[in-house]
Amino acid sequence: QRHQSHALLVQADSVMEEYPDSALHILESIEPQQLNMQADRAYYALLLTQARDKNYIVQTDDSLIRLAVQYYDSIGDIPMQAKAHYYKGCIYRDANLCGEAVQEYLTAIPLAKKAGNPKLQGLIYNHAGYLYYLQDLLEQADSIYQLTEQLAIQQNDTSLWAEALSFQGKINIERGIPYYPKAEKKLSKAFDMTNTPNYKRLQADIAAALSSLYNSMELNKKAIHYAKLNISLRSD
C-alpha cells in the first residue's frame, strides 16, 4: 500500500508541469493517512501545495507546506528546499503577507541557484517582482523583472518572458507620461508573443494594461479596442 501511494506521488510529479489539473486529481485520490513515511508526507505536502497553486486555487493556510519545509531543511535536500520555500512564499502571497512572502522568496533564490534550476529561479523572481510592484517599490520591481526576462529568454519560456515584459510595461505606466512610449513597447511585444490560444489568460491581462495605457494617453479608440479584447479573451 505504501508503494502504491508513493507511485501515485511520483506520477503526479511527472505530469505537474504539463497537466497540473491531472496532478491535482491524482493527489486528491491519495488518503494522507496511508503515508506512513515522513519523506512521503513531505513530498505529498509539497506536491499538493504546488498543484493547487498551478490550478489557481487560493491558499492561505501554511500548515501543509510547513511540513515540507521542515523536512527538506532538516535533510538538506537543496532542490526540494528551493521548491518548498518558494511555495511557502506563494501561500503568504495569497494571504497578503507581503513581508513574509518576500522573505521566503529570498530564501528560495540562492537554493534554486545552487540546485541549477533556472526555471524555478525565474518563477521566484517573477513573484518577488510582483510583490515589490504591489508595494509601489518600482525600482526594485523593475530590476527583478529584468532578471526574470533574462532567465525566461535563456529557458525559451514564452509565458514567463511575456509576463516579465508586461510588468515592466505596467511599471512604466506608473512612472508617468515620459515613460509611456517605453510602456507601449514592452506591452505590445508581450501581446504579440502571446497571440495564441495557449496564452489567452495572460494576453487578456496584457490587453487590460494596454487599454489602461491608451486611456491615459487619451487614445480612446485604441483604449476601447484593447478593453474589448480583454473581455473577449476571458473564459468567464
C-alpha positions, 0 to 999 in steps of 0.5 A: 500500500505504501508503494502504491501511494508513493507511485501515485506521488511520483506520477503526479510529479511527472505530469505537474508541469504539463497537466497540473489539473491531472496532478491535482486529481491524482493527489486528491485520490491519495488518503494522507493517512496511508503515508506512513513515511515522513519523506512521503508526507513531505513530498505529498505536502509539497506536491499538493501545495504546488498543484493547487497553486498551478490550478489557481486555487487560493491558499492561505493556510501554511500548515501543509507546506510547513511540513515540507519545509521542515523536512527538506531543511532538516535533510538538506535536500537543496532542490526540494528546499528551493521548491518548498520555500518558494511555495511557502512564499506563494501561500503568504502571497495569497494571504497578503503577507507581503513581508513574509512572502518576500522573505521566503522568496529570498530564501528560495533564490540562492537554493534554486541557484545552487540546485541549477534550476533556472526555471524555478529561479525565474518563477521566484523572481517573477513573484518577488517582482510582483510583490515589490510592484504591489508595494509601489517599490518600482525600482526594485520591481523593475530590476527583478523583472529584468532578471526574470526576462533574462532567465525566461529568454535563456529557458525559451519560456514564452509565458514567463518572458511575456509576463516579465515584459508586461510588468515592466510595461505596467511599471512604466505606466506608473512612472508617468507620461515620459515613460509611456512610449517605453510602456507601449513597447514592452506591452505590445511585444508581450501581446504579440508573443502571446497571440495564441490560444495557449496564452489567452489568460495572460494576453487578456491581462496584457490587453487590460494594461494596454487599454489602461495605457491608451486611456491615459494617453487619451487614445480612446479608440485604441483604449476601447479596442484593447478593453474589448479584447480583454473581455473577449479573451476571458473564459468567464 
